[in-house]
Amino acid sequence: MRLYEGNILTCDKENRIAHYLLEDQGKILYCGDVLPAGCVAAERVSTGEGALIPPFVDSHIHFASYATFHAGLNVMNAQSNEEILQMLREHVKKTKEKLVIGFGASPYSVSDGHLVRRVQLDEVCPDKPLFLVKYDGHACVVNTVLLNEVRGKVQHLRGFHEDTGEMNQEAFFAVSDYITASLSTVQLVAHMQKALDDLAARGIGMIHTVSGVGFARDLDVDLERFFARGITNGMQMRVFMQTLDVNKAVKRKLPRIGGCFETALDGCFGSMDAALLSPYENTSDCGVLYYSDEKVTEFCKAANRAGLQIEMHAIGDKAFVQAVRAIKAALDDLPREDHRHTIIHACLPTAEEIAVCERYHINLAVQTVFIDWPQEPDSYLEQILGERAGRLNPIRTFCEHGLILSAGSDGPCTDPDPLLWMYKACNHSNPAESISVQQALRMCTYNGYYTTFDERERGSLEAGKIADMVLLDRNPYDIPKEELASVKVKQLYLRGQEYKKGNGGGAAQILRGMIKRGKC
């Protein structure tokens, strides 16, 4: 039995602040302002100047990809292409891997103003394949060795650029599929466990992972399902299968479907292929809508009829319109009281479709970290979008319409950092779209659990719920909102216990997950 006293930010319906929380055997027995009886012998934990909150939820992460890139070379903070090349030189010398993977290259945050070229990659890595992924996860640059391996698969696809080695759109997805299919399962599981431990250190107690990126027979989906069910330390994973084939999700008894990749409706602003209703500035190009309205609508109808929860990637306003109208059509076809269908990103929404989201209770999984993002700076967005840049990520508008917002990293596109998500939401580059600290905390905690129907057991600090909690070193309600990003996580508790790194690992964990039944 353990008694917590101090600042208890419950994130319940009333956003109560309690003074005491009593936990025993992984359950919350009491949460309130009066010292409960029968706790004289309980171990006491004071929050001090900090606060106890529910765990954070990363409601949109490409976990297998994040784990793989997290174990590789991150070049996101490089200031020039020469710095990236030097980082690659040093990495190539050290790594024992047969495939060199780098992540985070951006043409907008380096002085050169363009991505590294294939010929430059050849100079630093001439004898083994090199896969350098762009920061947005929608493009890459390959060296000649890798190009020669994939040429037959990609040379006729949209987005193939042999001269620079850059691959985007369908060509990128094909290269990504080739890379993921070549990864060792044992190695991937080890990377996943290490990544999970790092997420836990940031106070994240649940992730929503979008899975299905080209493994043969969708091995990565099954691997993540078994990995999730084999976890013994209390960390929670919910798997979304990125497919338009409803039967694949039903066969695996997954209650949800969607994400990015095959269920991405458009590209992104970084590659200027997010689908827009009117052209990018000084061009006649409106980006890329990957599917017809009819195809997306039929998918949504089939998934909704099967009782699945739907998520789809939509960044540009044209894609947002397509996503909202398809979900509306599905719910008109078969109304469901509590579907929790969700649109991911929703960066450039339209007023009419926001109203539809409110009326049909469509949720949004947003990435506030995209606000004033160094890899995709506001100056670049203004250059390609004009006045529309001022309407990006309207977090407060969403809240005013009563929409349920959950927060996520879109990892590996950004490094998961929930306190930064809160900071960005409360310090929007468009001040009119900032929200309160209380709203931001709820978005990053309770709403994530709500999105996947987990709020009855987790997500708020209330009697009867599982004792999943995070101790922060400062109380976010008591500090200026400008200081939110400096708050630190002191400890993650899952089922009342301090988070334990590792999980048995490897084959034992996967086998345990294959046998065990439970949520994933």
DAHUQUI-V112959 format. One record per residue. N is the residue number from 1. RES is the residue in one small letter. BURIAL is + if it has 9 or more other C-alpha atoms within 8 Angstrom, else -. D_FIRST is the distance of its C-alpha to the first C-alpha in Angstrom with 2 decimals. Layout:
N_RES_BURIAL_D_FIRST ; N_RES_BURIAL_D_FIRST
This chain:
1_m_+_0.00 ; 2_r_+_3.80 ; 3_l_+_6.91 ; 4_y_+_10.14 ; 5_e_+_13.36 ; 6_g_+_16.93 ; 7_n_+_18.87 ; 8_i_+_17.16 ; 9_l_+_20.06 ; 10_t_+_19.22 ; 11_c_+_22.49 ; 12_d_+_22.56 ; 13_k_-_26.02 ; 14_e_-_26.43 ; 15_n_+_24.94 ; 16_r_+_22.84 ; 17_i_-_21.36 ; 18_a_+_18.21 ; 19_h_+_16.74 ; 20_y_+_13.08 ; 21_l_+_10.66 ; 22_l_+_7.28 ; 23_e_+_5.70 ; 24_d_+_4.34 ; 25_q_-_6.94 ; 26_g_+_9.00 ; 27_k_+_9.63 ; 28_i_+_9.90 ; 29_l_+_9.57 ; 30_y_+_11.46 ; 31_c_+_13.70 ; 32_g_+_16.31 ; 33_d_-_18.00 ; 34_v_-_17.06 ; 35_l_-_14.15 ; 36_p_-_12.29 ; 37_a_-_12.60 ; 38_g_-_10.24 ; 39_c_+_7.78 ; 40_v_-_9.98 ; 41_a_-_8.02 ; 42_a_-_5.13 ; 43_e_-_6.48 ; 44_r_-_9.00 ; 45_v_-_11.03 ; 46_s_-_14.41 ; 47_t_+_16.64 ; 48_g_-_19.63 ; 49_e_-_22.77 ; 50_g_+_21.15 ; 51_a_+_19.36 ; 52_l_+_16.61 ; 53_i_+_18.46 ; 54_p_+_18.50 ; 55_p_+_19.92 ; 56_f_+_23.69 ; 57_v_+_25.90 ; 58_d_+_29.17 ; 59_s_+_31.11 ; 60_h_+_34.23 ; 61_i_+_34.40 ; 62_h_+_36.83 ; 63_f_+_34.24 ; 64_a_+_36.59 ; 65_s_+_39.10 ; 66_y_+_36.59 ; 67_a_+_35.28 ; 68_t_+_38.90 ; 69_f_+_40.08 ; 70_h_+_37.00 ; 71_a_-_38.04 ; 72_g_+_41.62 ; 73_l_+_43.41 ; 74_n_+_42.47 ; 75_v_+_45.56 ; 76_m_+_44.33 ; 77_n_-_44.73 ; 78_a_+_48.23 ; 79_q_-_50.91 ; 80_s_+_53.89 ; 81_n_+_54.92 ; 82_e_-_56.10 ; 83_e_+_52.62 ; 84_i_+_51.31 ; 85_l_+_54.04 ; 86_q_-_53.26 ; 87_m_+_49.57 ; 88_l_+_50.76 ; 89_r_+_53.19 ; 90_e_-_50.51 ; 91_h_+_48.14 ; 92_v_+_50.93 ; 93_k_-_51.65 ; 94_k_-_48.07 ; 95_t_-_46.94 ; 96_k_-_47.58 ; 97_e_-_47.16 ; 98_k_-_50.27 ; 99_l_-_49.48 ; 100_v_+_48.90 ; 101_i_+_46.58 ; 102_g_+_46.28 ; 103_f_+_44.68 ; 104_g_+_45.01 ; 105_a_+_48.77 ; 106_s_+_49.97 ; 107_p_+_53.57 ; 108_y_+_52.45 ; 109_s_+_50.46 ; 110_v_+_53.02 ; 111_s_-_56.27 ; 112_d_-_58.34 ; 113_g_-_57.57 ; 114_h_-_57.49 ; 115_l_+_55.53 ; 116_v_+_56.33 ; 117_r_+_59.30 ; 118_r_+_59.69 ; 119_v_+_62.36 ; 120_q_+_60.02 ; 121_l_+_57.33 ; 122_d_+_60.07 ; 123_e_-_60.83 ; 124_v_+_57.32 ; 125_c_+_56.61 ; 126_p_+_59.86 ; 127_d_-_58.96 ; 128_k_+_55.66 ; 129_p_+_54.30 ; 130_l_+_52.54 ; 131_f_+_50.52 ; 132_l_+_49.81 ; 133_v_+_47.88 ; 134_k_+_48.38 ; 135_y_+_45.43 ; 136_d_+_45.44 ; 137_g_+_45.14 ; 138_h_+_48.37 ; 139_a_+_50.93 ; 140_c_+_51.51 ; 141_v_+_54.24 ; 142_v_+_55.28 ; 143_n_+_57.54 ; 144_t_+_60.66 ; 145_v_+_59.18 ; 146_l_+_56.55 ; 147_l_+_59.13 ; 148_n_-_61.42 ; 149_e_-_58.69 ; 150_v_+_57.90 ; 151_r_-_61.30 ; 152_g_-_62.28 ; 153_k_-_59.09 ; 154_v_+_59.19 ; 155_q_-_62.73 ; 156_h_-_63.64 ; 157_l_-_60.45 ; 158_r_-_60.01 ; 159_g_+_58.53 ; 160_f_+_60.19 ; 161_h_-_61.71 ; 162_e_-_63.26 ; 163_d_-_64.78 ; 164_t_+_61.58 ; 165_g_+_59.23 ; 166_e_+_57.10 ; 167_m_+_55.70 ; 168_n_+_54.31 ; 169_q_+_54.00 ; 170_e_+_54.77 ; 171_a_+_55.85 ; 172_f_+_52.48 ; 173_f_+_50.60 ; 174_a_+_52.93 ; 175_v_+_52.37 ; 176_s_+_48.60 ; 177_d_+_48.79 ; 178_y_+_50.87 ; 179_i_-_48.44 ; 180_t_+_45.28 ; 181_a_+_47.14 ; 182_s_-_47.96 ; 183_l_-_44.42 ; 184_s_-_42.97 ; 185_t_-_40.10 ; 186_v_-_38.38 ; 187_q_-_38.77 ; 188_l_+_37.55 ; 189_v_+_34.29 ; 190_a_+_33.67 ; 191_h_+_34.47 ; 192_m_+_32.11 ; 193_q_+_29.11 ; 194_k_+_30.01 ; 195_a_+_30.46 ; 196_l_-_27.09 ; 197_d_+_25.41 ; 198_d_-_27.51 ; 199_l_+_26.59 ; 200_a_+_22.86 ; 201_a_+_23.65 ; 202_r_+_25.05 ; 203_g_+_21.98 ; 204_i_+_23.45 ; 205_g_+_21.15 ; 206_m_+_24.02 ; 207_i_+_27.74 ; 208_h_+_30.66 ; 209_t_+_33.14 ; 210_v_+_36.81 ; 211_s_+_38.30 ; 212_g_+_41.83 ; 213_v_+_44.06 ; 214_g_+_46.74 ; 215_f_+_45.34 ; 216_a_-_47.55 ; 217_r_-_46.47 ; 218_d_+_43.60 ; 219_l_-_41.76 ; 220_d_+_39.49 ; 221_v_+_38.21 ; 222_d_-_37.38 ; 223_l_+_35.96 ; 224_e_+_33.53 ; 225_r_+_32.60 ; 226_f_+_31.89 ; 227_f_+_30.16 ; 228_a_+_27.84 ; 229_r_+_27.01 ; 230_g_+_26.56 ; 231_i_+_23.75 ; 232_t_-_20.58 ; 233_n_-_18.44 ; 234_g_+_17.87 ; 235_m_+_20.89 ; 236_q_+_23.02 ; 237_m_+_26.83 ; 238_r_+_29.30 ; 239_v_+_32.87 ; 240_f_+_36.00 ; 241_m_+_39.21 ; 242_q_+_42.06 ; 243_t_+_44.91 ; 244_l_-_47.43 ; 245_d_-_47.57 ; 246_v_+_45.37 ; 247_n_-_45.80 ; 248_k_-_44.02 ; 249_a_+_40.75 ; 250_v_+_41.25 ; 251_k_-_42.02 ; 252_r_-_38.68 ; 253_k_-_36.90 ; 254_l_+_35.69 ; 255_p_+_35.15 ; 256_r_+_36.44 ; 257_i_+_39.42 ; 258_g_+_40.80 ; 259_g_+_40.23 ; 260_c_+_43.01 ; 261_f_+_45.72 ; 262_e_-_47.28 ; 263_t_+_45.67 ; 264_a_+_46.61 ; 265_l_+_49.33 ; 266_d_+_50.66 ; 267_g_+_50.37 ; 268_c_+_49.28 ; 269_f_+_50.86 ; 270_g_-_50.87 ; 271_s_+_53.39 ; 272_m_+_55.01 ; 273_d_+_54.49 ; 274_a_+_52.06 ; 275_a_+_54.11 ; 276_l_+_55.65 ; 277_l_-_57.73 ; 278_s_-_60.18 ; 279_p_+_61.06 ; 280_y_+_59.47 ; 281_e_-_61.36 ; 282_n_-_64.89 ; 283_t_-_64.64 ; 284_s_-_65.40 ; 285_d_-_62.22 ; 286_c_+_59.49 ; 287_g_+_57.15 ; 288_v_+_56.24 ; 289_l_+_55.00 ; 290_y_-_54.20 ; 291_y_-_54.73 ; 292_s_-_56.91 ; 293_d_-_55.54 ; 294_e_-_56.48 ; 295_k_-_54.47 ; 296_v_+_51.27 ; 297_t_+_51.70 ; 298_e_+_52.26 ; 299_f_+_49.15 ; 300_c_+_47.03 ; 301_k_+_48.63 ; 302_a_+_48.03 ; 303_a_+_44.36 ; 304_n_+_43.77 ; 305_r_-_45.57 ; 306_a_-_43.38 ; 307_g_-_40.28 ; 308_l_+_39.12 ; 309_q_+_37.55 ; 310_i_+_40.07 ; 311_e_+_39.76 ; 312_m_+_42.87 ; 313_h_+_43.74 ; 314_a_+_46.15 ; 315_i_+_46.94 ; 316_g_+_50.45 ; 317_d_+_51.51 ; 318_k_+_53.66 ; 319_a_+_50.79 ; 320_f_+_48.52 ; 321_v_+_51.24 ; 322_q_+_51.55 ; 323_a_+_47.82 ; 324_v_+_47.46 ; 325_r_+_50.66 ; 326_a_+_49.75 ; 327_i_+_46.36 ; 328_k_+_48.13 ; 329_a_+_50.76 ; 330_a_+_48.17 ; 331_l_+_46.45 ; 332_d_-_49.89 ; 333_d_-_50.70 ; 334_l_+_47.55 ; 335_p_-_45.38 ; 336_r_-_41.61 ; 337_e_-_39.36 ; 338_d_-_36.29 ; 339_h_-_37.56 ; 340_r_+_35.83 ; 341_h_+_38.76 ; 342_t_+_38.52 ; 343_i_+_41.03 ; 344_i_+_40.03 ; 345_h_+_41.30 ; 346_a_+_43.60 ; 347_c_+_45.03 ; 348_l_+_48.31 ; 349_p_+_47.95 ; 350_t_+_50.71 ; 351_a_-_50.53 ; 352_e_-_51.76 ; 353_e_+_49.16 ; 354_i_+_46.31 ; 355_a_+_47.45 ; 356_v_+_47.38 ; 357_c_+_43.79 ; 358_e_+_42.87 ; 359_r_-_44.80 ; 360_y_-_43.53 ; 361_h_-_39.89 ; 362_i_+_40.23 ; 363_n_+_37.35 ; 364_l_+_37.90 ; 365_a_+_36.07 ; 366_v_+_37.33 ; 367_q_+_37.40 ; 368_t_+_37.54 ; 369_v_+_37.89 ; 370_f_-_41.46 ; 371_i_+_42.28 ; 372_d_+_44.41 ; 373_w_+_43.67 ; 374_p_-_45.45 ; 375_q_+_46.44 ; 376_e_+_47.98 ; 377_p_+_48.88 ; 378_d_+_49.97 ; 379_s_-_53.50 ; 380_y_+_53.79 ; 381_l_+_52.46 ; 382_e_+_54.94 ; 383_q_-_57.69 ; 384_i_+_57.13 ; 385_l_+_55.99 ; 386_g_+_57.78 ; 387_e_-_56.54 ; 388_r_+_54.09 ; 389_a_+_51.89 ; 390_g_-_50.99 ; 391_r_-_49.57 ; 392_l_+_47.14 ; 393_n_+_43.43 ; 394_p_+_43.67 ; 395_i_+_39.96 ; 396_r_+_40.47 ; 397_t_-_43.17 ; 398_f_+_40.88 ; 399_c_+_38.26 ; 400_e_-_41.02 ; 401_h_+_41.97 ; 402_g_-_38.48 ; 403_l_+_37.97 ; 404_i_+_34.51 ; 405_l_+_34.30 ; 406_s_+_31.95 ; 407_a_+_32.23 ; 408_g_+_32.89 ; 409_s_+_34.60 ; 410_d_+_37.28 ; 411_g_+_36.44 ; 412_p_+_38.34 ; 413_c_+_40.55 ; 414_t_+_38.13 ; 415_d_-_35.27 ; 416_p_+_31.99 ; 417_d_-_30.80 ; 418_p_+_28.87 ; 419_l_+_29.26 ; 420_l_+_32.97 ; 421_w_+_33.02 ; 422_m_+_31.71 ; 423_y_+_34.21 ; 424_k_+_37.08 ; 425_a_+_36.27 ; 426_c_+_36.26 ; 427_n_+_39.25 ; 428_h_+_41.53 ; 429_s_-_44.96 ; 430_n_-_46.30 ; 431_p_-_44.65 ; 432_a_-_45.39 ; 433_e_+_42.96 ; 434_s_+_39.94 ; 435_i_+_36.87 ; 436_s_-_34.23 ; 437_v_+_31.06 ; 438_q_-_29.07 ; 439_q_-_31.21 ; 440_a_+_30.89 ; 441_l_+_27.09 ; 442_r_+_27.05 ; 443_m_+_29.74 ; 444_c_+_27.82 ; 445_t_+_24.49 ; 446_y_+_24.47 ; 447_n_+_28.13 ; 448_g_+_27.73 ; 449_y_+_25.29 ; 450_y_+_27.65 ; 451_t_+_30.60 ; 452_t_+_29.51 ; 453_f_-_28.15 ; 454_d_+_24.46 ; 455_e_+_23.56 ; 456_r_-_22.26 ; 457_e_-_19.24 ; 458_r_+_19.00 ; 459_g_+_20.71 ; 460_s_+_19.27 ; 461_l_+_16.01 ; 462_e_+_15.97 ; 463_a_+_14.01 ; 464_g_+_14.48 ; 465_k_+_15.02 ; 466_i_+_13.68 ; 467_a_+_11.40 ; 468_d_+_14.39 ; 469_m_+_14.86 ; 470_v_+_17.14 ; 471_l_+_17.16 ; 472_l_+_20.81 ; 473_d_+_22.56 ; 474_r_+_24.49 ; 475_n_+_24.21 ; 476_p_+_26.80 ; 477_y_-_27.55 ; 478_d_-_28.65 ; 479_i_+_30.98 ; 480_p_-_34.45 ; 481_k_+_34.49 ; 482_e_-_36.74 ; 483_e_+_33.89 ; 484_l_+_31.44 ; 485_a_+_32.45 ; 486_s_-_31.45 ; 487_v_+_27.75 ; 488_k_-_25.67 ; 489_v_+_22.54 ; 490_k_-_20.15 ; 491_q_+_17.49 ; 492_l_+_16.96 ; 493_y_+_13.59 ; 494_l_+_14.22 ; 495_r_+_11.91 ; 496_g_+_9.03 ; 497_q_-_10.75 ; 498_e_-_13.50 ; 499_y_+_16.78 ; 500_k_-_18.65 ; 501_k_-_22.41 ; 502_g_-_24.68 ; 503_n_+_24.26 ; 504_g_-_26.40 ; 505_g_+_29.29 ; 506_g_+_32.81 ; 507_a_-_34.20 ; 508_a_-_31.07 ; 509_q_+_29.12 ; 510_i_+_32.14 ; 511_l_+_32.69 ; 512_r_+_29.10 ; 513_g_+_29.62 ; 514_m_+_32.96 ; 515_i_-_31.51 ; 516_k_-_28.26 ; 517_r_-_28.45 ; 518_g_-_26.42 ; 519_k_-_26.80 ; 520_c_+_28.83
